[in-house]
Amino acid sequence: MCNDVTTIVHAAINSAGIAWLPFDIARSYIQQQQLVPILTEYSLEASQLWAVYLSRSYQSPLVRAFIDFLSDSWQQDILPNK
């Protein structure tokens, strides 16, 4: 058992077993054909991203744009069908 995702990914790439990884971590390895999805009927709980800020009334346009960017990027990374 290992709790270091980098070690787990490298072990799976080097044929040392299978790895149960969130899609946002596995996606690039799958696209590069370094990893192959198996047991696709099983899935991990969706990842969550939280943005913590003081208040909308004091929020600068730059902060709002950054939060929107993170939200859009995160959705693309965690959803395999996008």
Sequence and secondary structure as in RCSB ss.txt:
>XXXX:A:sequence
MCNDVTTIVHAAINSAGIAWLPFDIARSYIQQQQLVPILTEYSLEASQLWAVYLSRSYQSPLVRAFIDFLSDSWQ
QDILPNK
>XXXX:A:secstr
    HHHHHHHHHTTS      HHHHHHHHHTTSS    TT            S GGG  HHHHHHHHHHHHHHH
HHH TT 
